[in-house]
Amino acid sequence: ASDAPRNQPPSSDVVARPVGVCSMMRLPVQASPEGLDAAFVGVPLDIGTSNRPGARFGPRRIREESVMLRAANPSTGALPFQSLMVADLGDVNVNLYNLQDSCRLIREAYEKIVAAGCIPLTLGGDHTITYPILQAMAKKHGPMGLLHVDAHTDTTDKALGEKVYHGTPFRRCVDEGLLDCKRVVQIGIRGSAVTLDPYRYSRSQGFRVVLAEDCWMKSLVPLMGEVRQQMGGKPMYISFDIDGLDPAYAPGTGTPEIAGLTPSQALEIIRGCRGLNVVGCDLVEVSPPYDPSG
C-alpha cells in the first residue's frame, strides 16, 4: 500500500446516509477505469430471463442499499479502501430489445475495463451477463477458474431455440474455451429440471457440483478449504446468483428454489476466497420487485 490518497465511502458520522449521489457505497463516480484497482459496474439487463423479470433494476437497488455498507469489517479486520483505489463506473449501456447486441456491448465495455488493469465488481442483471463478461476476462487472462454459487447449473444448451439466455452462460463459456474446467466449482445447486442433462453436463466437463443437500445444516469452511486448493494461484472469477440463497432470506429474484443456502454460508463462501487470485466477480439475478421491502 502506498501513501497516495484513495477514495473512501463517506462516514455516516459526517455525512447523513440519504445525502449524496446514489453510487455504490457512495464512492465517487467516474467514467474511466484508469488508475483504479477495482470498480463497481452495473449491468441492468433482464431480457435473458426465463421466468420473472425485474433484474434490470438490480444495480440501482443494490446501490441504494449499499449506503449501509461501511469501510471497515470488525469481524475480519478488512480495510479494503486503505489499500485499493475503488470507484463506481456507472452502468454499461445495454440494448433491451436485442440480447445478442447487449452481449456485444457488455463484452466491449469489459474489455476496456480489464485492459486498464481494473478488477470489475459487477452488479446484475440476469445471469446472461456473465457470458460476455467472461469473454472479456478470458481474452486477457486465458481460461478462467470459476466459483459459481447458484440454485441452477446454467449449463442448459438452449431454450425456445435460443442458445443465449440466463440458463446457458456456462455452456457457452465451455464451448468457447473460456473456462479452466478442472477449476470450476458450482455450489448450492438444487431444484427440479427438465432433464438430468445440466447436472450430467457439468460433471462431464470436470466441474465440481456441490448440491444444496450437501450443504444443509453445516459450515462450508471445510468445503472452501478444498476449493482453495483446487483454484490454486491462477486467475479465477466469482459469479454469485442471489437465488443461491434460500428465498426465505432473499425473495427478490426471478427463479426462486426452496432449501437453499443461508446468509452465513454465503459469507463463509466469500470469506473463503480470501487470498485467491480473484480477477472479477458478479452478483446477479437481484430482482427488487419480488422482495416485499423492495
Helices and strands as residue ranges (DSSP letters): G 24-26, E 38-43, G 55-57, H 58-65, G 66-68, G 80-82, E 86-91, H 99-115, E 119-124, G 127-129, H 130-141, E 144-149, H 169-175, E 179-189, H 197-204, E 208-211, G 212-214, H 221-231, E 236-241, G 242-244, H 263-271, E 278-284, G 288-290
